[in-house]
């Protein structure tokens, strides 16, 4: 699949009014049509195309025996909370602090959650399936990504297989609304996008508008280490706007006992927006 991002410059603010799904898209399309027709005063626009599904850049902080002010430095902005009770509780506090930040280099650019499940891949065979929140992902042979939603390749090492699985989830046109994933040496950390506790109440989990709170695998070559999304000592961070532009966001650990997965210094795994941007006037 492919995608196109369009940035319009116009005189009146787009009022989303809490709309979602088709209604929200209709608001955006009507705004574009108004610009084209002249009903909306507009000056220029930028179009960015891509031949692949977009994926949001992401990373995770890890709290282990923390103390004092703990958290993460994002785009040069230190976002912390005071360690309290346990690393799991404190990771949740840091995630909340990131979501609540009003700094222009953080707010509306990234979000965070510490609700996580986990699977480990070891010599996975073709045909093996991993189901995350009701979305099924199938292993296929080879080393080249098929770019078919729901498929990942298992022709390399366990680490390479895990990377492919995480990419498949992060690029999935439906599952990526709810989840993102990070791979560390074949161990795949799966995060539910916030607010996780609201998604998975007894009344909503698995309902018509929410995914299931469950991760399963069809074979023993995939170990489901944590089968439900629960609070963890890891606080995942992802870019709110998908595409490789999110890979520019810098991160660093802050405080005692805090590290960044894979020792990353930036968000990674952002995909999409591959073509040269074109800016023109109306």
N, C-alpha and C positions, 0 to 999 in steps of 0.2 A: 504494500500500500504506500501511498504518498501523502504529503500534506502541504498546505500553503498557509503562510502567515501574512496578514495584511495589516498595516498600520496606517490609519487615516488621521489627518490633521483637520479638525473642523471646529466651528465656533461654539457649539453647545454641548454640554456634558451629556454623555450617554447614561440614562437613568435605568439601571438594571432592575430596581425595585424587587429584589429577591427572586427574580425569575430564574428558572433552571431549564435544562434540556432544550426542546425545540422552541419554547417561548423565548429563551435567552438568545438563541441563534437568530430567531426572527427579528429581535430587536437590533442585533448587529447588522443583519442583512438590510433591514429597512434604513438604518443609518447610512450604509454604503450606497443604497439606491438613491437616497436623498441627496447625497454628495454628487452622484453622477447626474441627476436630473437638474441640479441647481437649487433645489428646495432647501438644501443645507449649505451654508457658506463653508467652503473647504478650499484649502490651498495646495496640499500635496499629499502623496501617499507613498508608502514603501511596501514592496512585495518581496517575500523571501520564500522560495520554493524548496522542496526536498523530495527525493525519490524514495525515501524510507519513512516508516512510522516514527514519530517523535518519541523521545524518552527523556524524562526529567533527570538532570544531574543530581547526584546524591552522595552521601557519605554517612558516617556514624561516629559519635563519641562514645567512649566506654569508661565507666566509672568503676574503679577497683580500689577499695580501702581509701576512699576519699576523705577529705576533711577541709574545713574552712570554706572559702568561696570556690566553687567548682563550676565548670562549664566549658564554653568554647568561644574562640575569637573568630568572628565571621566578617569578612571584608574589612578587617582591622578594628571591628567593634567588639569589645569584650562583653559577652552575655553570660552572666553567672547567677547562681543562687547559693544559699548557704547549705552545705551538706547536713543532712538530718536523718537520723534513725538507721538508714541503710543505703547501700549503693542503688538499690532498685527505687526506693522512694526519692532519692536525690536525683536520679536520672529523669524521673518524672517531673521534678521541680525545674530542672534545666530545660526540658522540652517545653514546659509551660512558659518559662521566661523567654525562650526564643519566639514562641508564638505571640507573646504579648509585647515584644519589643516595638517601640515606636521610632527607632532610629532609621533614617532614610536608607541606610545601607543594609538593613535587615528586613524591615517591615515590607510586606507584599512581595518580597523577593524569595524568601525561604520559609519553610515551616518545619515542625519537628514533632516526633512522637517516640515514646519508649515502649509501645505495645508491639510485641514481636513473637513470631514463630520461627522454627529452624528446622532445616533438613540437611543431611550430609550425603553427598554423592560418592560412590565408590564402585568403579568398574560397571557403570550403568550400561545395560543392553538396549538395543533398538526396540522400540515398542513399549518400553516402560513409561508409565504415566505418573505425573505428580499433579494433584488437584489442590488448588489454593482457593479457598472461599467459593468453591463451586466451579472455578475456571480450570479446565484440564489442559495440561501441557504434556506433549508426547515426544519422547526421545527418538531421533532418526539418525541413521548412520551417516558418516561424512565429516568433513572439517569446514565446509562452507555453509554459512547461514542460509537457510531456505527463505527467510523473510516471510514465511507463512505464519499468520497468527496462531499461537499455540504449539509451535514446534521449536525444539532446540536440538543441537547436534552433539553427538557423543563420540566423535572420532579422535579426540585428543586425550590429554591427561584428565584426572579428576578435577583439577583446578580449571582447565579449559572448559570441561563439561559444565561445571558450576557457573562459570562466567556466561556461557551460552544460555543456560536456563534462566539466570537472572535477567539477561538481556531480553529474552522472550517475554518474561513477565513485565519488565519495565516498558516494553514497546507494545504490549497487547492493547488493542484499541478499546477494550472494555475493562479488563482487569487493572490497567494502570490508573484508572480513576480511583481505585480503592487501595492499591498496594504498590510497594516498590521493594526491590531486593538488592542485597550486597553479597558478593562472594569473597570468602577468605579461605583459600586453599581447599576448595571443594565443599566448605561449610557455607551454606546459603542462609543468610539472615533475612527473613521476610518481615516487612513492616506494614501495618495497617495505617493508612493516612488518617490523621487526626480529624475530629475527636474520636479516638478509638472506643472509649467507653460509651459514647452515644450510639455508635454503629452496632455494638454488640450487647445491648440490653436484651433481656429475655423476650421483650416484646418485638424487637426489630431483627435480630440475627436470623438470616435465612428467609426473611420476609420478602415480599415482592420488590422492595426497593433497596434491599441490603444484602450483602454477600453472607455466606455461611461463616461461622467462626470455627473453621476446621481445615486442617491440611492432611492429606492422605497420599500414599504412594502405592503403586501396584506390585512392587517387587522389593525384596530384601536388600537390593543394591542401593536403595535410597532409604536411609534411616531417618525417620521422622523424630527428631530429638525433642521438639516441642510442637504438639499437634494443634494447639489453639493459640490465639493471639492474647498474650497476657503481659503485664508490666514486667520490664526487664531492666538490667543495669546498663543497657545500650540505648542511647538516644539518637535515633536516625534523623537525618536532616536532608531535605530535598528541595530543589528549586521549584517554585510555583509556576514558572513559565517553562514548558519543556523545550528541549533543543540544546545544541552544543554550547550556546551562549552561557548556560549555567556552569559550564566547566571553568569559567573565568572567576567564579566566586572562591575566595580564599578562606581557609579554615586552619585553626591551630587549637590544640588543647590548652586549657587554662585551669590551674589549680592542682592540688595534690591528688595523685592517683588517677588522673585523667589522660586518656590517649585517644588518638584518631585511628580508625580501622585502616590497616595497610599502610600506616604512617603517611596518609595523604596530606597534602598541603592545600589542595583545592577540592571542590566537588568534582566527581568523575562520573562517567557513564552517560553523560548527556549526548543525545543523538538527534539529528534533524537540523534543518536550516542549512543544508549543504551548499545550496547555490548562492551565487553572488547576489546580494540585495540590490534591487532596482528601485530608485526613487524618481518620481516624476510628478508633474503638476496636473491638476484637473482643468 
